[in-house]
Amino acid sequence: MNIANFHFEPNLTLAPMAGVTSAPFRLLCRRYGAGMSWSELVSSNALVMGGEKSQEKSHQLAWFSEEERPVALQIFGADPAIMREAASMMAETKPDAIDINMGCSVPKIARCGAGCILLRTPDLAQAVIAATVEGAARHGVPVTVKMRAGWDSQNITAPEVAKRAQDVGASAVSVHPRTAKQAFTGHSDWSVIRRVKEAVDIPVIGCGDIKNGADARQMLDETGCDAVMVGRAAQGNPFLFASIAQYLKDGTEAEEPYHQEKIDTALWHAQELSNLRGEHTAMNEMRRHAAWYTKGMPESSRLRDRLCRVSSLMELEDILAECLAIANQYAEASQAWALAHVN
Ligand SMILES: Cc1cc2nc3c(=O)[nH]c(=O)nc-3n(C[C@H](O)[C@H](O)[C@H](O)COP(=O)(O)O)c2cc1C
């Protein structure tokens, strides 16, 4: 599948998730089979007008490695002039695309008029997209837009805003078809993805409630979207991309990874995140990841309490080693039980 001047396959991507899709996690997902990924959201105000510290933090959030490509960097903002400059600054680092967030409705973002609230004012949304396209074009980088269905069920504006995005030069749109009012409740309404697909000629990426290969196949077939994007189901589960990619290829399900692979992956993730952001920040973020990686492993709920308070890499390694030892004991016990009952 192509977006502007770059190609990716399979047509399966990792969704942007603040506090989750850091560079190491994105790389894991790419290695397991995601065709591309989106960064965590970065504030255009912080990039353009922030002090030294907030600029440094923004650039750290937007850092990517060459191996991740294709990768899109997501920015948010509501002031066209600032978005133009922010896009230009981001584009200088040569990501494959700059993505505009029109999906987030948390108060911190909505208060500055950015994110999903822009879907209530299609004229302003269009001006923001046009300016971002201009800024990114200075360095030859295409722009994509990620949006929800609309602000509320009375105002499903995604098809209109997607068309306007195309008219001012956006190269693709992705759609999570819940309204801002819905937040993450209820179901995503995939018929909105189909309506967006009918409204534009640029590629449309569908998102919302994909948990396995069958869901991905169904979304592609029902909506006609060009690619699918996976968010929450990938948390602690980069392996899911191998499974979905296999299903899309030949309709078969992949085996669950062994506990050892899950723990090794969690440790690699923690080490890389520490290298990137420092041990303290990395451990704050890894608490949730570690709980996700070990979910469903024997006695993991007992260890979760300790994982949620972990403060050093060494402590994390110890708890994960304990987790693995318990899982191996259970596996040995169940093997012994099976042998005894076969004979
Ligand atoms: C923890 C979390 C953080 C998110 N952060 C972002 C973000 O920074 N930018 C964005 O466009 N969407 C963000 N989203 C929305 C996801 O990209 C995605 O659209 C949504 O979770 C629906 O997909 P899913 O059902 O596969 O999770 C976030 C979602 C979650 C759960």
The ligand as an ORCA input file, in Angstrom:
! r2SCAN-3c Opt
* xyz 0 1
  C      -3.687      4.782     25.854
  C      -4.159      5.357     24.547
  C      -3.525      6.469     24.025
  C      -3.930      7.006     22.793
  N      -3.249      8.074     22.276
  C      -3.551      8.522     21.039
  C      -2.767      9.546     20.432
  O      -1.781     10.029     20.995
  N      -3.138      9.955     19.192
  C      -4.225      9.426     18.534
  O      -4.508      9.840     17.409
  N      -4.964      8.453     19.083
  C      -4.652      7.978     20.305
  N      -5.366      6.948     20.827
  C      -6.441      6.323     20.041
  C      -5.901      5.121     19.263
  O      -4.956      5.524     18.293
  C      -7.044      4.349     18.550
  O      -7.638      5.188     17.606
  C      -8.108      3.864     19.514
  O      -7.532      3.247     20.655
  C      -9.062      2.865     18.831
  O      -8.377      1.752     18.356
  P      -8.397      0.336     19.182
  O      -9.829     -0.053     19.366
  O      -7.650     -0.602     18.285
  O      -7.742      0.600     20.483
  C      -5.012      6.419     22.071
  C      -5.649      5.315     22.629
  C      -5.243      4.773     23.834
  C      -5.945      3.557     24.376
*
